[in-house]
């Protein structure tokens, strides 16, 4: 079995601080990508606008469309394009790494399958994501002919119609009907607006979407490295590995995670980095991806994050937690801390 991973980074703010690519540089970068033909057609018809910057080992291209904004990542050596899937620019084919160990979680998260090919691809998609929709609409026939495509819907919270679109797709009675409905949504059809699921149907679909989230987490923990920086109360002088299960409670006021022996596995590695009087800057490497994992684990060891009052941290101008490093396969992305990620006199005890 094989799979494809769809990681998305929300880093639009980088464009406010980094030197933009010139028109010549931008054209050179996008021409190296496997998706250039689609981008070229969209540009000529004024469907999209592009701007880009270079950050560490990536070119980051921001794509503005009438439906919203998205990001494309092209590795600095121009070998791969990341738009959710990782595409080899030479072969024009998705990069397919090893299948994760816990195949049952993935299998349970698959909502339907289409395609006549012998190779397996796991397609994780938000039906409202504008660039994903454009790409999947144009590539769906190729995928259907050459691959067996296992679809996992992942509606993002900031796309207000993504859930409704997902419900419409999931209302299909079998794989063939669900694939047909997905194709309708990707083609821009508004038929999904006419579908009004019952409370029982919504509960059923939400259960499927929860299984999808678990499948995505399984993908991530096998392939993605995430490192954070945090300022915490107290002196952290030696490495700490926190292996404590977490249970997340969700309410109208938001989510809250706590240590619970019946919770889900959660492992965080803490490394000392800097010290300032009675505070420490630490590195946190997560080996699992649970809600508020770093915040809950640091609170548990009595080193709450400054500014994170929800988890017992002292008041500060912001929650002093920063996503510093992201790795996928052999590529690494780093984002230096912003100017407000400093400890000044007002945070002294």
NORRAMO-V418435 format. One record per run of one state. SS is the DSSP state (H for helix, E for strand, L for the rest). FROM is the first residue (numbers start at 1). TO is the last residue. If there is no record, write none. Layout:
# NORRAMO-V418435
SS;FROM;TO + SS;FROM;TO
This chain:
# NORRAMO-V418435
L;1;1 + E;2;2 + L;3;11 + H;12;16 + L;17;19 + E;20;20 + L;21;22 + H;23;31 + L;32;35 + H;36;44 + L;45;47 + E;48;55 + L;56;57 + E;58;65 + L;66;67 + E;68;75 + L;76;79 + E;80;82 + L;83;85 + E;86;88 + L;89;93 + E;94;94 + L;95;97 + E;98;98 + L;99;102 + H;103;109 + L;110;111 + E;112;114 + L;115;118 + E;119;125 + L;126;129 + H;130;146 + E;147;153 + L;154;161 + H;162;170 + L;171;174 + H;175;186 + L;187;190 + H;191;194 + L;195;198 + H;199;223 + E;224;233 + L;234;239 + E;240;243 + L;244;245 + E;246;251 + L;252;253 + E;254;259 + L;260;263 + E;264;264 + L;265;266 + E;267;276 + L;277;278 + E;279;286 + L;287;292 + H;293;300 + L;301;304 + E;305;305 + L;306;308 + H;309;311 + L;312;320 + E;321;328 + L;329;330 + E;331;334 + L;335;344 + H;345;347 + L;348;349
